[in-house]
Amino acid sequence: MAIISLDRIASFVTRTANSLNVFQAISRRRARILFEEDLKSIAPLKGSLVSQPILLDGTWDNPNYWLRVQLLLSALGIQKGRVQGLLGPYNVQQQTATMRRMGILGFHYLSDSNGEKISAKAEALWENLGNASEILEWELPHELPPALLYDHILKRQRLETVCIHDTNGALYVSEFLEAAKTADKMFASSPISLFIASHAVGATSVWVWVALKYGVKVIVPFGYAGLCRYWSLHKPTDIFEFGDRMARNDMELLPATQQIALEQCGEQEVARRIEGITNNIGASYAFRKNSLEVNKQEICEQFDWEISTPIVAFYSSNWFDYPHSFGMNRFLDHWDLIQAVVEAAKLQKKVNWLIKGHPCDAWYGSVDFRKRMADAETAHIKITQQLWGGAGLLKAIDAFVTCHGTVGVEAAALGKPVLVAERGWYDQAGFVRTSDSREDFLELLVSQWWTEIPLAKTTRKARQFAGLYWGRPDWQAGFLLEDDSRQWEIYQDGKQLIRGNMEVIERELECIRAWFQSGHSHYHVFKMLKTEDYAVN
């Protein structure tokens, strides 16, 4: 019998793996090119709404992003040759090829300035830091909000709060300042009328801010839960208005029949999320089908709690996922917030407390939430078990506290009282308890605030908002994008998505065009307010 050495086996495995990687790369490239060929079939509408050159941010490489960009360009009637590209430090070759196939010829770079001089300034700023909060006091070029820089550093560090002892800290500051200088040079010398930005956070937020300071209109082709959610920014302070926001009286101005329809739609959409049958990554992790569903009695037995004592839960956001993007100004970041909540919870012993991390923490690469928060536990404060299902928790908990998590909508739609710590994307919708300040919020935590909530009213309003936020028009029933996180898999499925929904896409284009002309900030809100019939799953 022949004996095969371990070295030969290892060599065979390595060659096979390399062959598979090459085959995968070729397959992906072909799927991408075919997908982008189909994008060309989405023809521009007649009559351009934008006359001067447009700058397109290509620093984020995602198939859904390119699709949303093409829909926007076509809706605005923008022809080839009117768009310039912005490139970043990653996937430059792929980004360039994609934008060239979209008819873009000229390119600029996210950071292209005198790095040596800026690096010295960044190092001086970083070395003189006494604590992280001092970053929010820095004076930056173009009156850039230091909160944007704080978030950029935090995201690059991927920690719970900014670490001022990080040896790469000056590099992150330099990235931000270099982007500011390059953006200033670009918008000062070019007559750009529209900047299409992939995001309004990180280094890209610098370009968004500087563009707005120069009077350039900005659109972010955001997407969430399978739907296009274009966000239009008109002035610099709009950069903290992220999320599909509705005005306080938007719902009241709708006909009663439409309010009822939205309420029914929202009840259905929340039920789908809790059942774990949506394609949104956050909901998928929050309501996993293979999780252990618990009830209040089982929770109380595990922690030796009296079942008659109310359970209040604090649902944390991911610590480094741009905490200031919704306008946070009462707390330094989410880590500062959770520390304040725990200290208040220690004083509020008339209730039992559960502290829960964000469902996507592991996916984001965050430190283990339970280990990091272990010191917070007392007899009446506990960290939720990782295996506990989200649906069971929603039903078992009596009241919820969050910053601006989706749990605020889900819990309120199920008839539970919700208190929010900061302004966010739904605090004006009338279904959560808000506070006037940091001090007011902390005082509420040690009170029985939930007894003052008119649950019948807040439940109705939460369901209406859920319908507006997660719902879609009935005419859009088949045109749903996969979650952006699927990345390369989307290229494989994108062909049928475009070819099989051309009639829906044509209507989407007309709706995007009407939204742009209306001046409304949030496309999806505009679309849903103009719709009377909603899709039924």
Secondary structure, 3 states (H helix, E strand, C coil): CCCCCHHHHHHHHHHHHHHHHHHHHHHHHHHHHHHHHHHCCCCCCCCCCCCCCEEEECCCCCHHHHHHHHHHHHHCCCCCCCEEEEECCCCHHHHHHHHHHCCCCCEEECCCCCHHHHHHHHHHHHHCCCCHHHHHHCCCHHHCCHHHHHHHHHHHHCCCCCCCCCCCHHHHHHHHHHHHHHHHHHHHHCCCCEEECCCCCHHHHHHHHHHHHCCCEEEEEEEECCEEEEEEECCHHHHHCCCCCCCCCCCCCCCHHHHHHHHHHHHHHHHHHHCCCCCCHHHHHHCCCCCECCCHHHHHHHHCCCCCCCEEEEECCCCCCCHHHHCCCCCCCHHHHHHHHHHHHHHCCCCEEEEECCCCHHHHCCCCHHHHCHHHCCCCEEECCCCECHHHHHHHCCEEEECCCCHHHHHHHCCCCEEECCCCCCHHHCCCECCCCHHHHHHHHCCCHHHHCCHHHHHHHHHHHHHHHHCCEHHHCCCCCCCHHHCHHHHHHHHHHHHCCHHHHHHHHHHHHHHHHHCCCEHHHHHHHCCCCECCC
